[in-house]
Structures are given as structure tokens and as C-alpha cells.
Amino acid sequence: MNRRWSSWHLLVILSALYCCFCISPSHSFCCFRSLHLTFPQDMPYEEYMAQIQGCPKECNCPPNFPRAVYCDNKGLKSIPRIPPHTWYLYLQNNLIEVLSADALRNATQLRWLNLNRNKINSEGLEEGVLNTMTHLAHLYMEDNLLSSVPSPLPTSLEHLRLSRNRISKIPSGVFMGMDKLNLLDLQGNKLMDSAVTEVSLKGLNNLVQINLAKNQLTSMPLGLPPTTTQLFLDGNNIEKIPAGYFKGLPKVAFLRLNHNKLGSSGVPKNVFNVSSILDLQLSHNQLTEVPLIPAGLEHLLLDHNKIKSIGSNVCPVSVDAVDDSVNESVPRLRYLRLDGNEIKPPIPRDVILCFRLLRSIVI
């Protein structure tokens, strides 16, 4: 047994035995059988005791998960003083209006901070309260009252979720130095084209997913990093896509443009001919034709547009070149949705011959 833990082991065991014999002696046998002690071996005894003893009375600090502090769903209007060795802090579903530097002064080891569904506005963020958390990897502030992306942010962040606020501004340089950030969720805000620019997004050198759905964009956002793999733009007012737009996004694989105002005249002929795209969603737009797609595309959603027919030219390769063998030349489309259009069956024979791997088609 590790000597560092021996005295603590004895303390916990004696406490458990006291509970068994003194509090509930009739159930002592069951108590012995169910007694299962787990120890946070990576946490020194002194830190453990400081953490448990420093647990705010409004919160729950599980002894078997001592680095976590649960203060969610408590009706809190302010943040209680957080103990110093907290890694995971849950404050969601409260009435908090101010993110206080004093309450979080000792919480410099935080890895995960959940502030979803509170009443925090941008004025309620005390200066420098976030960037002192040099280990913070996950920051969740969804469903608050923010009008701007918080600044400054810790450069250690990997996930930043700010959906369903009132954000209309991304401060210039707010993402500088944030090389670890790979997920940025800004859906359901009030961002216009002037806010999402190459200047405002500068510094996102390793971003994988960006969610800008349900904002007020009228054009495709500029300045997205070339590492972007998942781009979500549903529920905006986008009418056209610039020719060659995706040449700057060579890794984009999942592209969602549902519920926009795209017409076929706003979609250049080869704009989606990008070998990396696997999932393309264009539902609830104003398309009158099926756009040209890459051979590697696996899922295509075109439902609820104004498409009247599927031309034979939808096949990304020559139909004559498609044989029964599964090889690189065979288009990879597996799922096609076309319901809610003006298409009348049957599906052209060339379409069936082209997409040999098609498993589901909705029309």
C-alpha cells in the first residue's frame, strides 16, 4: 500500500465502519458486503482533503471524483468560492449574471467549465477572468446573454461553445494564439457577414468544426482556416456560393447549407466538385437542378427544393465507365434524399446504373 495513502485509508475505513455499526447496526453485514472504496491515486492526500473541505455548501463534491464540483440546477445567482484543485466545474441551469474573478480566483487548474443556461451578459464577464485559467480545455456558455465572443480567452481551449446567445461581434484578434482550438460553436446568434471575416477568425490554425448555423449571414463566410472539416451554415440567408470557394477548404468533409436561399443560379457548376466532401446537405433551398457532385460523396440531401427532374448528367463519371466491380471509379453515393421537390417517378435508368452503392433513396 502506498504510504501516502495509509492514514487516509484508515480514516475512510473507520468512518465506514462507524456508519455500519453505529448508525445502522442491523445492516452491518450488507454494509460490509457493499463497502467498495475507490481512491484517486493521482491526487495527494493533502489536496484531497483541501478539496473536500473546501466544497461550497451549495454544491456537491463526490469523494470518489474529488476534482469535480457540481453546482448545477441550484438556483444560484452568483458563483460560490471554488476549491483550488477543481478540474471540472458544473454551473449550468442557474441564474448567474456575473462571472466573478474572486469566486474563481483559486480555480486555476480548471479543465472543464460549464456555464450553460445562465444569465451572463458581456458586461458581466469581469476583466481577465477567463484567461487566467491556463489549463482550461472546454468552455461552455450556451444559452446566455452574451453580445460578443468573450475576450481574452485562454489559449489552452480546445472546445468553445457559445450557441444561442446574442453575439453580433467577434473581437479582432480574439483567437490569436489559440492553436489548440478545434471546435467553435456559434450557432443561434446574431452574426452578420461583417462580423465573420478573415481578421476576426485569424489564429484558428487547427480548427476542425465551426458551426455558424442560425445566424444572419447572407454570403459564405470568409477567412475560414484550411483545416476546417465540418462547416455548418444551416438557417442563414445565403443566396450564392462564390466559384472556387472550397479550394481554400481542402479538408471539408461535412457541409450543411440547409434552410438557406440558394438557387441553382447561385451554385457554380463545379463548386462542389471537391474530393474531400462526404456529406452534402442542401435541403430547404430554391434549387431547380441537381448540382454536380464529386465521386466520393456518400450522402446527398436535396429535399424540399424546386427540382423537377434528375438529369443523366448528375453522374460524376461516365455511366459507361461504371462496372459491377467495386473500385475507385465507382461513385460512392449511398443515401439520396429528393422528397419535397417536383420530381415524378421513375428515376432515370442512368442514375441507377451510376450509383451502384446506393442503399436508400427518398423521393
DATAPE-V945870 format. One record per residue. RES is the residue in one letter. OMEGA is omega as a letter, one per 40 degrees, with the letter a starting at -180 (none if undefined). Layout:
# DATAPE-V945870
res=(RES RES)
omega=(OMEGA OMEGA)
This chain:
# DATAPE-V945870
res=(M N R R W S S W H L L V I L S A L Y C C F C I S P S H S F C C F R S L H L T F P Q D M P Y E E Y M A Q I Q G C P K E C N C P P N F P R A V Y C D N K G L K S I P R I P P H T W Y L Y L Q N N L I E V L S A D A L R N A T Q L R W L N L N R N K I N S E G L E E G V L N T M T H L A H L Y M E D N L L S S V P S P L P T S L E H L R L S R N R I S K I P S G V F M G M D K L N L L D L Q G N K L M D S A V T E V S L K G L N N L V Q I N L A K N Q L T S M P L G L P P T T T Q L F L D G N N I E K I P A G Y F K G L P K V A F L R L N H N K L G S S G V P K N V F N V S S I L D L Q L S H N Q L T E V P L I P A G L E H L L L D H N K I K S I G S N V C P V S V D A V D D S V N E S V P R L R Y L R L D G N E I K P P I P R D V I L C F R L L R S I V I)
omega=(i a a a a a i i a a a a i i a i i i a a a a a a a a a a i a i a a a a a i a i a a a i a a i i a i a a a a a i a a a i i a i a i a a a i a i a i a a a i i a i i a i a a a i a a a a a i i a a i a i a i a a a a a a a a a i a a a i a i i a a i a i a i a a i a a a i i a i a a a i a i i i i a a i a i a a e i i a i a i i i a a a i i i a i a i a i i a a a i a a a a i i i a a a i i a a i a a a a a i i a a a i a a a a i a i a i a i i a a i i i a i i i a a i a i a a a a a i i i a a a i i i i a a i i a a a a a a a a i i i i a a i a i i a i a a a i a a a a a i a a a a a i i a a i i i a i a i a a a a a a i a a i i i a a a i i i a i a a i i a i a a i a a i i a a a i a a a a a i a a a i i a i i e i i a a i i i a a a a a a a i a a none)
